Structure formats: C-alpha cells, structure tokens
Amino acid sequence: MAIRFNKRLKIAPGVKLNISKSGISTTVGAKGASVNFGKKGAHLNAGLPGTGLSSRTKISGGSGSDTGQVSPLFAYVVLGLLVLGLIIWIL
C-alpha cells in the first residue's frame, strides 16, 4: 500500500501553495477556473463547481514532455472564468 502526502496552504485569496512528496506547485485562480504551475509545467483547469465536470489542459512545458497546444477559444473562456471569479470574490 502506497502512502501519499499532500498539503495545500492558502497564501492569499486565490493563491495556494501545494506541497507533496513529489514536489511543490502553485495554484492561482478561483473555484471553477485556475492555473497550476509546477515541475511538470503549467496547467489550465476549468470546471463547473458542484457538478464533478472539469477539464485540465497543459499550457507550457515541464520536464521531459511536449508543450501542449491550447485553442484560443478555450484560453479566452478560462480567462473569462478567472476574471468572473475574481469579480465575484471582490463583491
């Protein structure tokens, strides 16, 4: 049986530091839309909170892998969700 370790620390509103056995990463964004930066590259995460539906797309390289291509429409949708989440959080 494998033992896993994962700890998530809130640094600021919308910014989390993720610590695990395999390394450290940072997540920026609100529920439903975020970007994660770690040793495996940057990933764009989008989802509908409470539904279990989500999508994860690689947007930049990392160790030993090809850079993923993101369609401009997907990038704009995720950016819009991030901005909307930020506005809702501020209000």
C-alpha positions as CSV (number, residue, x, y, z in Angstrom):
1,M,0.0,0.0,0.0
2,A,1.4,3.4,-1.0
3,I,1.3,6.3,1.3
4,R,0.5,9.7,-0.1
5,F,1.3,13.1,1.3
6,N,-0.4,16.3,0.1
7,K,-0.8,19.7,1.9
8,R,-2.4,22.8,0.4
9,L,-1.6,26.2,2.0
10,K,-3.6,29.3,1.3
11,I,-1.0,32.1,0.6
12,A,-3.5,34.8,-0.4
13,P,-7.1,34.9,-1.8
14,G,-7.0,32.8,-4.9
15,V,-3.3,31.7,-4.4
16,K,-2.4,28.3,-2.9
17,L,0.9,26.5,-2.4
18,N,0.6,22.7,-2.9
19,I,3.2,20.5,-1.2
20,S,3.5,16.8,-1.8
21,K,6.1,14.0,-1.8
22,S,6.9,14.7,-5.4
23,G,7.4,18.4,-5.1
24,I,5.9,21.9,-4.8
25,S,3.4,23.7,-7.1
26,T,1.4,26.9,-7.0
27,T,-2.3,27.3,-8.0
28,V,-3.7,30.6,-8.9
29,G,-7.5,31.2,-9.5
30,A,-10.9,30.8,-8.1
31,K,-13.3,27.8,-7.9
32,G,-14.1,26.7,-11.4
33,A,-11.0,28.2,-13.1
34,S,-7.4,28.1,-12.1
35,V,-3.8,27.8,-13.4
36,N,-1.3,25.4,-11.7
37,F,2.5,25.9,-12.0
38,G,4.7,23.1,-11.1
39,K,7.7,21.0,-12.2
40,K,5.5,19.2,-14.8
41,G,4.7,22.6,-16.5
42,A,1.7,24.9,-16.3
43,H,-1.9,23.5,-16.5
44,L,-5.2,25.3,-17.1
45,N,-8.0,23.9,-15.0
46,A,-11.7,24.7,-15.7
47,G,-14.8,23.2,-14.2
48,L,-18.3,23.6,-13.1
49,P,-18.3,23.6,-9.2
50,G,-20.6,21.1,-7.6
51,T,-21.1,19.0,-10.8
52,G,-17.9,17.0,-11.0
53,L,-17.3,18.1,-14.6
54,S,-13.8,19.6,-15.2
55,S,-11.1,19.9,-17.8
56,R,-7.3,20.1,-17.5
57,T,-5.1,21.3,-20.3
58,K,-1.3,21.6,-20.4
59,I,-0.3,25.1,-21.5
60,S,3.5,25.0,-21.1
61,G,6.3,22.5,-20.9
62,G,7.9,20.8,-18.0
63,S,10.5,18.1,-17.5
64,G,10.6,15.6,-20.3
65,S,7.3,16.3,-22.1
66,D,6.0,18.2,-25.2
67,T,4.3,21.5,-24.9
68,G,0.5,21.2,-25.2
69,Q,-1.4,23.4,-27.6
70,V,-4.4,25.3,-26.3
71,S,-7.1,26.6,-28.6
72,P,-7.6,30.4,-28.3
73,L,-11.3,29.9,-27.5
74,F,-10.5,27.6,-24.6
75,A,-7.9,30.1,-23.3
76,Y,-10.4,33.0,-23.5
77,V,-13.2,31.0,-21.8
78,V,-10.9,30.1,-18.9
79,L,-9.5,33.7,-18.7
80,G,-13.1,34.9,-18.6
81,L,-14.0,32.4,-15.8
82,L,-10.9,33.6,-13.8
83,V,-12.0,37.3,-14.2
84,L,-15.6,36.4,-13.3
85,G,-14.4,34.5,-10.2
86,L,-12.2,37.4,-9.1
87,I,-15.1,39.9,-9.5
88,I,-17.4,37.6,-7.5
89,W,-14.8,37.2,-4.8
90,I,-14.3,41.0,-4.6
91,L,-18.0,41.7,-4.3
